[in-house]
Each structure stands twice: as structure tokens, then as C-alpha cells.
Amino acid sequence: MRYSYRTSGTCSRQIDFDINDNIITNVTFYGGCPGNLAAIAKVVEGKTVEEIETWFKDIKCGTKPTSCSSQLAIAVRKAYNELKEKLG
């Protein structure tokens, strides 16, 4: 399932990714720092929601209360919960 998440409090505006069961693939960030976000997308390719949360959940960007990677952790959890609810 393709999922889109509108970020909050970051330079990136949106994150799109595929979620199949608990596995995340094809992550694309819109806006933000292209090099760093391309690297994050490669690192998380094929990883589980839990792995992504463990690595990125509480990362801050400078004085901001969140970061693009932290927003990704929020997004994958939200998508996973919605998928579980949808499938019962």
C-alpha cells in the first residue's frame, strides 16, 4: 500500500512510502535536505516499522522539536496502525 504523510515542523513537506505488512520500501521525501534525506531513504529500505522507530523516533533538528527522520518514524507507525485497523 502506498502511503503519504504530511510532515509538521520540518523543512520537508511530505513523505511517501510503501508499506507491506510491517516492511517499509520506496521512501521519498519532498523538500528538505536532498542528500541527507536520500541517505535516510536508503537506510530504511526494507526495514520494519519498529526498527525505524528505534533509530529515528526522538531525533531533533537543531532547535526544532522534531526532524525529518523523526517525522518518518511517526509516519510509518501511523500507516502501520491504519493498515492493521483496515485489515482487522
Protein Blocks (a to p, Z undefined) as FASTA:
>chain_A
ZZddddehiabfbdcdddehjacehiaceehjfklmmmmmmmmgopafklmmmmmmmpce
hjbfbdfklmmmmmmmmmmmmmmmmnZZ
